[in-house]
């Protein structure tokens, strides 16, 4: 099974359900909820769940549900997201309504169900086999969402992909060594914190204390690519962001990314994107007019 997607994270926050809190709605996007403490009641049209500490809930678009307080306050970090970002992603809000109260325009906001398109019929609720790691990843993503950071989008994307891979693994009964998830999380964070340093596979070996073979196996299993290709794609996204949103020249960006010569940067960019940096810059400038 191969999951190729580019998520858009609409909302990430830590929320506590109090006794008077109640929601009756259908959402436009996906929502991933983790029960950190306490319990709450979730009613779908055909099933009712009492969810408790360590449970994960994945609610797809256009799935009507009612959430109620149940016996004790519930602390639950949660994330609203699209599996694949498009031009509507920044416009669409988080829904708090039932469909019968939505406008005609709002009824067009429901996002594609990417998992259904892949033939994945996942349960709405699972109990995590590694709740401490899920909690850590959720809080890390919320922290990145909350505070401004030039790399926040890359951090959030990598973290969400790890969370979703854990959900799918638990849902289909695939038992992954939790140490592997810890290791992937550590390495991908190391990558995103060192996008300007032009790291090599040897750097990842030294950081992880794993052989190149073990690293390649780990990344192929998690992301269906090699660690070097994963890192290069992160760097490409960073370079594109600088080209689009900064006043730096191509030469300055190549120096920032630790390329010896602008020509070397241009060849690297072309190899990954099929366009030279100047072409990419000109196309983006034209699209803004």
C-alpha positions in Angstrom: 0.0 0.0 0.0 1.4 3.4 -1.0 0.2 6.6 0.4 1.2 9.7 -1.6 -0.4 12.8 -0.3 0.4 16.5 0.4 -1.7 17.4 3.5 -3.1 20.8 4.4 -3.5 21.3 8.2 -6.5 23.5 8.9 -6.5 23.5 12.7 -4.5 21.9 15.4 -5.4 22.5 19.1 -5.6 21.0 22.6 -9.2 21.1 23.9 -10.9 20.1 27.1 -14.5 19.0 27.0 -16.6 20.3 29.9 -20.0 19.1 31.0 -22.1 21.6 29.0 -20.2 21.0 25.7 -22.1 19.4 22.8 -21.5 19.2 19.0 -23.9 18.0 16.3 -22.4 18.4 12.9 -20.9 17.0 9.6 -17.4 18.2 8.9 -15.9 19.2 5.5 -12.5 17.7 6.2 -10.8 14.9 8.2 -10.4 15.2 11.9 -8.0 13.2 14.0 -8.7 13.2 17.7 -6.6 11.6 20.5 -8.0 11.1 24.0 -5.3 12.2 26.3 -7.4 12.1 29.6 -11.0 11.3 30.5 -13.8 10.1 28.3 -16.4 11.4 25.9 -19.3 10.0 23.9 -19.3 10.0 20.1 -22.5 9.1 18.2 -22.4 8.3 14.5 -25.5 7.5 12.5 -24.9 3.8 12.9 -22.6 3.4 15.9 -22.0 4.9 19.4 -18.6 4.9 21.1 -17.5 5.7 24.6 -13.9 6.8 23.9 -11.3 6.8 26.7 -7.7 7.6 27.3 -5.4 6.2 24.6 -8.1 6.1 21.9 -7.7 7.6 18.5 -10.7 8.8 16.4 -10.5 9.5 12.6 -13.6 11.2 11.3 -13.9 11.5 7.5 -15.6 14.3 5.5 -19.4 14.3 5.4 -19.7 11.9 8.3 -22.5 13.1 10.6 -21.7 12.8 14.3 -22.6 14.0 17.8 -20.0 14.5 20.5 -21.1 14.7 24.1 -19.5 15.1 27.5 -19.4 11.7 29.3 -18.9 11.3 33.1 -15.7 13.3 33.3 -13.9 16.1 31.5 -12.0 15.0 28.5 -8.7 16.4 27.3 -8.3 15.8 23.6 -5.7 17.2 21.1 -7.2 17.2 17.6 -6.3 18.1 14.1 -8.4 19.1 11.1 -6.8 18.5 7.7 -7.2 17.8 4.0 -5.2 14.8 2.7 -4.2 16.8 -0.4 -3.9 20.6 -0.4 -5.6 22.5 -3.3 -6.7 26.0 -4.1 -9.8 25.7 -1.8 -8.0 24.4 1.2 -7.2 27.8 2.7 -10.8 29.0 2.2 -12.7 26.1 3.7 -13.5 26.5 7.4 -14.0 23.9 10.2 -17.6 23.0 10.1 -19.8 23.2 13.3 -23.1 22.6 11.5 -25.5 19.9 10.5 -25.9 19.5 6.7 -29.5 20.7 6.8 -28.3 24.1 8.1 -25.6 24.6 5.5 -25.8 27.0 2.6 -25.6 25.8 -1.0 -22.0 27.0 -1.1 -21.1 25.2 2.1 -22.4 22.0 0.7 -19.7 22.2 -2.0 -17.0 22.3 0.7 -16.8 18.6 1.5 -13.3 17.3 0.8 -12.5 14.1 -1.1 -12.3 11.0 1.0 -8.8 10.0 0.1 -8.8 6.8 2.2 -12.0 5.6 0.5 -10.5 6.3 -2.9 -7.6 4.0 -1.9 -10.1 1.3 -0.9 -9.2 1.7 2.8 -12.2 1.1 5.0 -10.7 2.0 8.4 -12.6 1.9 11.7 -13.6 5.3 13.1 -12.1 4.5 16.5 -9.0 2.5 17.5 -7.0 2.1 20.7 -3.4 3.2 20.0 -0.7 0.6 20.7 1.7 3.4 21.5 -0.3 6.2 23.1 2.8 8.0 24.6 4.3 8.5 21.1 0.9 9.6 19.7 0.6 12.1 22.5 4.1 13.5 21.9 3.5 13.8 18.1 0.1 15.5 18.5 1.5 18.0 21.0 4.5 18.6 18.7 2.2 19.3 15.7 0.0 21.6 17.8 3.0 23.5 18.9 4.2 23.9 15.4 0.8 25.1 14.3 0.5 27.6 17.1 3.9 29.4 16.7 5.3 31.1 13.7 8.3 29.2 12.2 9.5 29.4 8.6 9.6 25.6 8.6 6.3 24.9 10.4 4.6 23.5 7.3 7.3 21.0 6.7 7.4 20.0 10.4 3.6 19.6 10.5 3.4 17.6 7.3 6.0 15.1 8.5 4.4 14.7 11.9 0.9 14.2 10.5 2.2 11.5 8.1 3.7 9.7 11.0 0.5 9.9 13.0 -1.6 8.6 10.1 0.8 5.8 9.4 0.5 4.7 13.0 -3.3 4.9 12.8 -3.4 2.8 9.7 -0.9 0.3 11.1 -3.0 -0.1 14.3 -6.2 -0.3 12.3 -5.1 -3.1 10.0 -3.3 -5.0 12.7 0.2 -4.3 11.4 2.6 -4.4 14.4 5.4 -2.0 13.9 8.2 -1.7 16.5 7.5 1.5 18.4 11.3 2.2 18.4 11.1 2.5 14.6 8.5 5.2 14.9 10.6 7.0 17.5 13.6 6.7 15.2 11.8 8.0 12.1 10.3 10.9 14.1 13.8 11.8 15.4 15.5 11.6 12.0 12.8 13.6 10.1 12.9 16.3 12.7 16.7 16.4 12.4 16.2 16.8 8.7 13.8 19.7 8.9 16.0 21.4 11.4 19.0 21.2 9.1 17.6 22.1 5.6 20.4 24.7 5.1 23.2 22.2 5.8 23.1 19.9 2.8 23.3 16.7 4.9 24.4 13.4 3.5 23.4 9.8 4.2 26.5 9.6 6.4 25.1 12.3 8.6 21.9 10.3 9.1 23.9 7.2 9.9 25.8 9.1 12.6 22.7 10.7 14.0 20.7 7.5 14.2 23.6 5.0 14.8 22.1 2.9 12.0 23.7 1.6 8.9 22.8 3.0 5.5 21.0 -0.3 4.7 18.9 -0.1 7.9 18.0 3.6 7.2 16.9 2.8 3.7 14.8 -0.1 4.9 13.2 2.1 7.6 12.3 5.0 5.2 11.1 2.7 2.5 8.8 1.0 4.9 7.5 4.3 6.3 7.6 6.7 3.3 8.3 4.4 0.3 11.4 6.4 -0.5 15.0 6.7 0.7 16.2 9.0 3.5 18.2 11.1 1.0 15.3 11.5 -1.4 13.0 12.4 1.5 15.5 15.0 2.7 16.1 16.4 -0.8 12.3 16.9 -1.2 12.2 18.7 2.1 15.0 21.0 0.9 13.3 21.5 -2.5 10.2 22.6 -0.7 12.2 25.0 1.4 14.0 26.4 -1.7 10.7 26.9 -3.4 9.3 28.7 -0.4 12.3 31.1 -0.4 12.0 31.7 -4.2 8.3 32.5 -3.8 8.2 34.4 -0.6 11.6 36.1 -0.1 13.5 38.9 -1.8 16.6 36.7 -2.0 18.3 36.1 -5.3 18.9 32.6 -6.7 22.6 33.0 -5.9 21.7 34.0 -2.3 19.4 31.0 -1.9 22.0 28.6 -3.3 24.5 30.0 -0.7 21.9 29.7 2.1 21.4 26.0 1.1 25.1 25.4 1.2 25.7 24.8 -2.5 29.2 25.7 -3.7 28.0 27.4 -6.9 24.6 28.7 -8.1 25.0 26.4 -11.1 25.2 23.3 -8.9 22.0 24.5 -7.1 20.3 25.0 -10.5 21.2 21.5 -11.7 20.1 20.0 -8.4 16.8 21.9 -8.5 16.2 20.8 -12.2 16.9 17.2 -11.4 14.2 17.2 -8.7 11.6 19.5 -10.2 12.1 19.4 -13.9 12.5 23.2 -14.0 15.5 25.5 -13.2 15.1 27.9 -10.3 14.8 30.9 -12.6 12.0 29.1 -14.6 10.2 28.3 -11.4 10.5 31.9 -10.2 9.3 33.4 -13.5 6.3 31.1 -13.5 5.3 32.0 -10.0 5.7 35.7 -10.7 3.4 35.4 -13.7 0.8 33.6 -11.7 0.7 36.4 -9.1 -0.2 39.0 -11.8 
